[in-house]
Amino acid sequence: MSNQIKTCIFNFEITSYCNADCPSCFRTLNRDHFSLKHLSVDDFEFLILNNIKFLKNNRYDKLFAKFCGEVGDPLLHPNIDQLISIAETVFDRVEIYTNGGVRNSKWIKNILSKHKKTRFIFGIDGLTDEINQIYRVNVKTNLALKNMIESSKHGYTRWDYTIFNHNFHELPKVLNLVKKYNIDLLCRFNGREFNKLDNANIAKCEKTLKENKISYYICK
């Protein structure tokens, strides 16, 4: 009999507002036909609390809630604190995906001090505005890095670093930063046409990542 823990992740897009204009994002490419709205607290509470039996059906050992930033950044939701509180009544973990360029380190500290099941995953693709904003257009890079470092002081924090042809050279500095602050690093090779990593640079990055035992995958 397997002792492997079975985990189920429920993804919630809680807002379509975003501070970034990433060139290959669905939201950016469909700007003229995109509806801006936040998920209401009442609707989220109704969804969660009226489906507890379905969620806790004993098929899984752990239930995770994921507030993803696929079409909007969760930190822009005005009532995200309330949404986290509701989610933590049912889920074993709440994961919040963000580009990090909104709110501030004090807010990050308060959230993590209050919500013990919550953790942050930061999507930052450069160490300066010059590099990060090639893709993460309009994101305040220094603020994003400060928020990520603050998060690392209060528990598990992950950095999702997308590798493009314009930022692969920063990988050694990225590795030094995550070691310094005990941040988990997950790298993803950009598989879209925007500044797609060429084969020679893929080989260089794979060598570095394998030597440092860092997980990576291709993002399409």
VEXDRENDO-458759 format. One record per residue (C-alpha): residue number from 1; z, y, x. Coordinates in nm, 2 decimals. Layout:
     n       up    north     east
   NUM        Z        Y        X
...
This chain:
     n       up    north     east
     1     0.00     0.00     0.00
     2    -0.10     0.34     0.13
     3     0.17     0.60     0.20
     4    -0.08     0.88     0.20
     5     0.03     1.18    -0.01
     6    -0.22     1.26    -0.28
     7    -0.27     1.64    -0.33
     8    -0.46     1.82    -0.60
     9    -0.57     2.18    -0.55
    10    -0.64     2.41    -0.85
    11    -0.85     2.71    -0.76
    12    -0.80     3.04    -0.95
    13    -1.02     3.34    -0.91
    14    -0.77     3.60    -1.02
    15    -0.99     3.91    -0.97
    16    -1.35     4.01    -0.91
    17    -1.25     4.34    -0.73
    18    -1.29     4.34    -0.36
    19    -1.26     4.60    -0.08
    20    -1.54     4.44     0.13
    21    -1.92     4.43     0.10
    22    -2.00     4.11     0.29
    23    -2.38     4.09     0.33
    24    -2.43     3.73     0.21
    25    -2.15     3.73    -0.05
    26    -2.26     3.64    -0.41
    27    -2.07     3.95    -0.53
    28    -2.26     4.18    -0.30
    29    -2.60     4.03    -0.37
    30    -2.55     4.06    -0.75
    31    -2.37     4.40    -0.75
    32    -2.58     4.54    -1.05
    33    -2.49     4.24    -1.27
    34    -2.14     4.18    -1.16
    35    -1.84     4.23    -1.40
    36    -1.53     4.38    -1.24
    37    -1.21     4.25    -1.40
    38    -0.86     4.11    -1.33
    39    -0.72     3.79    -1.48
    40    -0.45     3.90    -1.72
    41    -0.09     3.78    -1.66
    42    -0.06     3.67    -2.02
    43    -0.38     3.45    -2.00
    44    -0.27     3.30    -1.67
    45     0.08     3.22    -1.80
    46    -0.07     3.07    -2.12
    47    -0.31     2.86    -1.91
    48    -0.03     2.73    -1.68
    49     0.26     2.69    -1.91
    50     0.06     2.53    -2.19
    51    -0.09     2.27    -1.96
    52     0.21     2.15    -1.77
    53     0.17     1.80    -1.90
    54    -0.19     1.79    -1.78
    55    -0.10     1.94    -1.44
    56     0.20     1.71    -1.39
    57     0.04     1.39    -1.49
    58     0.19     1.18    -1.21
    59    -0.16     1.11    -1.06
    60    -0.08     1.33    -0.76
    61     0.22     1.38    -0.54
    62     0.16     1.75    -0.47
    63     0.00     2.03    -0.67
    64    -0.14     2.33    -0.50
    65    -0.26     2.66    -0.65
    66    -0.53     2.84    -0.46
    67    -0.59     3.21    -0.52
    68    -0.93     3.23    -0.36
    69    -1.13     3.53    -0.25
    70    -1.47     3.39    -0.32
    71    -1.58     3.67    -0.55
    72    -1.29     3.91    -0.51
    73    -0.98     3.96    -0.29
    74    -0.66     3.84    -0.46
    75    -0.45     4.11    -0.30
    76    -0.63     4.37    -0.51
    77    -0.49     4.22    -0.83
    78    -0.23     4.48    -0.95
    79     0.01     4.20    -1.08
    80    -0.04     3.94    -0.81
    81     0.34     3.92    -0.77
    82     0.38     3.81    -1.13
    83     0.10     3.56    -1.10
    84     0.26     3.40    -0.79
    85     0.60     3.37    -0.98
    86     0.43     3.19    -1.26
    87     0.23     2.96    -1.03
    88     0.55     2.87    -0.84
    89     0.71     2.74    -1.15
    90     0.46     2.45    -1.16
    91     0.29     2.42    -0.82
    92     0.44     2.30    -0.50
    93     0.24     2.55    -0.30
    94     0.05     2.88    -0.36
    95    -0.22     2.96    -0.11
    96    -0.36     3.31    -0.11
    97    -0.70     3.37     0.06
    98    -0.76     3.73     0.17
    99    -0.96     3.94     0.42
   100    -0.63     4.11     0.49
   101    -0.76     4.46     0.47
   102    -0.55     4.58     0.17
   103    -0.17     4.62     0.11
   104     0.05     4.64     0.43
   105     0.29     4.44     0.64
   106     0.59     4.55     0.44
   107     0.43     4.41     0.13
   108     0.34     4.09     0.31
   109     0.70     4.05     0.42
   110     0.84     4.12     0.07
   111     0.61     3.86    -0.09
   112     0.70     3.59     0.16
   113     1.07     3.67     0.15
   114     1.06     3.64    -0.23
   115     0.82     3.35    -0.28
   116     0.91     3.05    -0.06
   117     0.62     2.83    -0.18
   118     0.35     3.09    -0.09
   119     0.14     3.11     0.22
   120    -0.15     3.33     0.33
   121    -0.49     3.24     0.47
   122    -0.68     3.53     0.64
   123    -1.05     3.56     0.67
   124    -1.10     3.79     0.97
   125    -1.41     3.76     1.18
   126    -1.35     3.99     1.47
   127    -1.08     4.17     1.67
   128    -1.22     4.52     1.62
   129    -1.39     4.71     1.34
   130    -1.71     4.71     1.55
   131    -1.73     4.33     1.54
   132    -1.54     4.24     1.22
   133    -1.73     4.49     1.00
   134    -2.07     4.35     1.09
   135    -1.99     4.10     0.82
   136    -1.66     4.21     0.67
   137    -1.81     4.55     0.58
   138    -1.54     4.81     0.50
   139    -1.25     4.59     0.59
   140    -0.98     4.77     0.79
   141    -0.95     4.53     1.08
   142    -0.63     4.67     1.24
   143    -0.46     4.65     0.91
   144    -0.58     4.29     0.85
   145    -0.46     4.18     1.19
   146    -0.12     4.35     1.14
   147    -0.08     4.18     0.80
   148    -0.17     3.84     0.95
   149     0.08     3.88     1.23
   150     0.35     3.98     0.99
   151     0.28     3.68     0.78
   152     0.31     3.45     1.08
   153     0.67     3.58     1.13
   154     0.77     3.44     0.80
   155     0.62     3.09     0.80
   156     0.29     2.90     0.81
   157    -0.01     3.13     0.84
   158    -0.38     3.03     0.88
   159    -0.67     3.22     1.02
   160    -1.02     3.12     0.89
   161    -1.25     3.26     1.16
   162    -1.62     3.24     1.07
   163    -1.83     3.22     1.39
   164    -2.16     3.42     1.39
   165    -2.40     3.50     1.67
   166    -2.23     3.84     1.69
   167    -1.87     3.73     1.74
   168    -1.87     3.39     1.91
   169    -1.79     3.56     2.24
   170    -1.45     3.66     2.11
   171    -1.34     3.30     2.06
   172    -1.12     3.29     2.38
   173    -0.93     3.61     2.27
   174    -0.89     3.46     1.92
   175    -0.74     3.15     2.08
   176    -0.50     3.35     2.28
   177    -0.39     3.55     1.97
   178    -0.32     3.24     1.76
   179    -0.12     3.08     2.04
   180     0.09     3.40     2.09
   181     0.18     3.42     1.72
   182     0.18     3.05     1.63
   183    -0.10     3.09     1.38
   184    -0.31     2.79     1.26
   185    -0.68     2.84     1.34
   186    -0.97     2.69     1.14
   187    -1.31     2.79     1.26
   188    -1.63     2.76     1.05
   189    -1.98     2.80     1.18
   190    -2.19     3.03     0.97
   191    -2.46     2.82     0.81
   192    -2.63     3.11     0.62
   193    -2.92     3.31     0.76
   194    -2.71     3.62     0.83
   195    -2.66     3.62     1.21
   196    -2.66     3.25     1.21
   197    -2.52     3.09     1.52
   198    -2.80     2.95     1.74
   199    -2.79     2.60     1.88
   200    -2.69     2.70     2.23
   201    -2.40     2.90     2.11
   202    -2.29     2.63     1.87
   203    -2.27     2.39     2.17
   204    -2.05     2.65     2.37
   205    -1.82     2.70     2.07
   206    -1.79     2.33     2.00
   207    -1.69     2.26     2.36
   208    -1.42     2.53     2.35
   209    -1.28     2.42     2.01
   210    -1.27     2.06     2.11
   211    -1.09     2.14     2.44
   212    -0.83     2.34     2.24
   213    -0.81     2.08     1.96
   214    -0.92     2.33     1.69
   215    -1.07     2.21     1.37
   216    -1.41     2.35     1.26
   217    -1.69     2.30     1.00
   218    -2.02     2.44     0.89
   219    -1.99     2.70     0.61
   220    -2.30     2.72     0.39
